[in-house]
Amino acid sequence: MNQKTKIYFGPPLSILTERENNTLEISGRINRTAERYLDIMKGHGIELSEAERACLTKICDFGFMAPSEIREMAIDVRLSNFAAQGLDKEVLAQKLEAASFADLVAVVEDLGF
């Protein structure tokens, strides 16, 4: 078990825990949600070549990606100036369009964003 730590409760965590009444309930809710999220991430994602990973890393490089930005990655790929040997941006964009939102989130998480 990890030590106690202070965290900022932004709007998503506030909404997630709004029905909890005390610290123990809040902690339990966050940990259950995180455990489920991690399990979802294990079963999702899409197979990417190194060139495709490099392209998405460039697109995601500004840091935090909101859900709407994750959903629009295919558009960003098509508009990107990024080029690499073996990269077919249209094929990558089609992979992203065919993926579920959970798959897209898993990709972004795997890339470290």
The 8 nearest C-alpha neighbors of each residue, nearest first, counted from 0:
[[1, 2, 3, 30, 4, 26, 27, 34],
 [2, 0, 3, 4, 30, 5, 26, 6],
 [3, 1, 4, 0, 5, 6, 26, 30],
 [2, 4, 1, 5, 0, 6, 26, 22],
 [3, 5, 2, 6, 1, 7, 26, 0],
 [4, 6, 7, 3, 8, 2, 26, 22],
 [7, 5, 8, 4, 9, 3, 12, 26],
 [6, 8, 9, 5, 12, 10, 13, 4],
 [9, 7, 12, 13, 6, 10, 11, 14],
 [8, 10, 11, 12, 7, 13, 14, 6],
 [9, 11, 13, 12, 14, 8, 15, 7],
 [12, 10, 14, 13, 9, 15, 8, 16],
 [13, 11, 15, 14, 8, 10, 9, 16],
 [12, 14, 10, 16, 11, 15, 17, 8],
 [13, 15, 17, 11, 12, 16, 10, 18],
 [14, 16, 12, 13, 17, 11, 28, 29],
 [17, 15, 13, 19, 14, 18, 25, 12],
 [16, 18, 14, 19, 13, 15, 20, 12],
 [19, 17, 16, 20, 15, 14, 25, 24],
 [20, 18, 16, 24, 25, 17, 21, 28],
 [21, 19, 18, 24, 22, 25, 17, 23],
 [22, 20, 24, 23, 19, 25, 26, 18],
 [21, 23, 25, 24, 26, 20, 19, 27],
 [22, 24, 26, 25, 21, 27, 20, 28],
 [23, 25, 27, 21, 26, 22, 19, 28],
 [26, 24, 22, 28, 27, 23, 19, 16],
 [27, 25, 23, 29, 24, 28, 22, 30],
 [26, 28, 24, 30, 25, 29, 31, 23],
 [27, 29, 25, 31, 26, 30, 24, 32],
 [30, 28, 32, 26, 27, 31, 33, 25],
 [29, 31, 33, 27, 32, 28, 34, 26],
 [32, 30, 34, 28, 33, 29, 27, 35],
 [31, 33, 29, 35, 30, 34, 36, 28],
 [32, 34, 36, 30, 35, 31, 29, 37],
 [35, 33, 31, 37, 36, 32, 30, 38],
 [36, 34, 38, 32, 33, 37, 39, 31],
 [35, 37, 33, 39, 38, 34, 32, 40],
 [38, 36, 40, 34, 39, 35, 33, 41],
 [37, 39, 35, 41, 40, 36, 34, 42],
 [38, 40, 36, 37, 41, 42, 35, 43],
 [39, 41, 37, 43, 38, 105, 42, 36],
 [42, 40, 38, 39, 43, 37, 105, 44],
 [41, 43, 40, 39, 38, 44, 102, 105],
 [44, 42, 102, 40, 41, 105, 101, 39],
 [45, 43, 102, 105, 106, 103, 46, 42],
 [46, 44, 47, 102, 106, 43, 98, 103],
 [45, 47, 44, 48, 106, 94, 51, 52],
 [46, 48, 51, 52, 45, 49, 50, 91],
 [47, 49, 51, 50, 52, 46, 86, 53],
 [48, 50, 52, 51, 53, 47, 54, 86],
 [49, 51, 53, 48, 86, 52, 83, 54],
 [52, 50, 54, 48, 53, 49, 47, 86],
 [53, 51, 49, 55, 54, 50, 56, 47],
 [52, 54, 56, 50, 51, 55, 49, 57],
 [55, 53, 51, 57, 52, 56, 50, 81],
 [56, 54, 58, 52, 57, 53, 59, 51],
 [55, 57, 53, 59, 58, 54, 60, 52],
 [56, 58, 60, 54, 55, 59, 53, 81],
 [57, 59, 55, 56, 60, 54, 75, 76],
 [60, 58, 56, 57, 61, 55, 62, 112],
 [61, 59, 57, 62, 58, 56, 112, 55],
 [60, 62, 59, 63, 58, 64, 57, 112],
 [63, 61, 60, 112, 59, 64, 111, 58],
 [64, 62, 112, 65, 61, 59, 60, 68],
 [63, 65, 68, 69, 62, 66, 112, 59],
 [64, 66, 68, 67, 69, 63, 70, 62],
 [67, 65, 69, 68, 70, 64, 104, 100],
 [66, 68, 70, 65, 69, 71, 64, 72],
 [69, 67, 71, 65, 70, 66, 64, 72],
 [68, 70, 66, 71, 67, 72, 64, 65],
 [69, 71, 67, 68, 72, 66, 100, 103],
 [72, 70, 68, 69, 74, 73, 67, 75],
 [71, 73, 75, 74, 69, 70, 76, 68],
 [74, 72, 92, 76, 75, 71, 95, 96],
 [75, 73, 77, 72, 76, 71, 78, 92],
 [74, 76, 72, 78, 73, 77, 79, 71],
 [77, 75, 73, 79, 74, 78, 92, 72],
 [76, 78, 74, 75, 79, 88, 73, 89],
 [79, 77, 75, 76, 74, 80, 73, 81],
 [78, 80, 76, 81, 77, 75, 58, 82],
 [79, 81, 82, 78, 76, 77, 54, 75],
 [82, 80, 79, 54, 83, 57, 76, 58],
 [83, 81, 80, 86, 84, 54, 79, 88],
 [84, 82, 86, 50, 85, 81, 54, 53],
 [83, 85, 86, 50, 82, 87, 49, 51],
 [84, 86, 83, 50, 87, 51, 48, 82],
 [87, 85, 50, 83, 84, 88, 51, 82],
 [88, 86, 90, 89, 91, 85, 51, 83],
 [87, 89, 91, 90, 86, 92, 77, 76],
 [88, 90, 92, 91, 87, 93, 77, 76],
 [91, 89, 93, 87, 92, 88, 94, 86],
 [92, 90, 88, 94, 93, 89, 95, 87],
 [91, 93, 73, 89, 95, 94, 90, 88],
 [92, 94, 96, 90, 95, 91, 97, 89],
 [95, 93, 91, 97, 92, 96, 98, 90],
 [94, 96, 92, 98, 93, 97, 73, 91],
 [97, 95, 93, 94, 98, 92, 73, 99],
 [96, 98, 94, 95, 93, 99, 92, 102],
 [99, 97, 95, 96, 102, 94, 103, 100],
 [100, 98, 102, 101, 103, 97, 96, 95],
 [99, 101, 103, 102, 104, 98, 70, 69],
 [102, 100, 104, 99, 103, 105, 43, 40],
 [103, 101, 44, 43, 99, 105, 100, 104],
 [104, 102, 100, 106, 105, 101, 107, 44],
 [103, 105, 101, 107, 106, 102, 108, 100],
 [104, 106, 44, 108, 102, 103, 40, 107],
 [107, 105, 109, 103, 44, 104, 108, 110],
 [106, 108, 104, 110, 109, 112, 105, 103],
 [107, 109, 111, 105, 110, 106, 112, 104],
 [110, 108, 106, 111, 107, 105, 112, 104],
 [111, 109, 107, 108, 112, 106, 56, 52],
 [112, 110, 108, 109, 107, 56, 106, 62],
 [111, 108, 107, 110, 62, 63, 59, 64]]
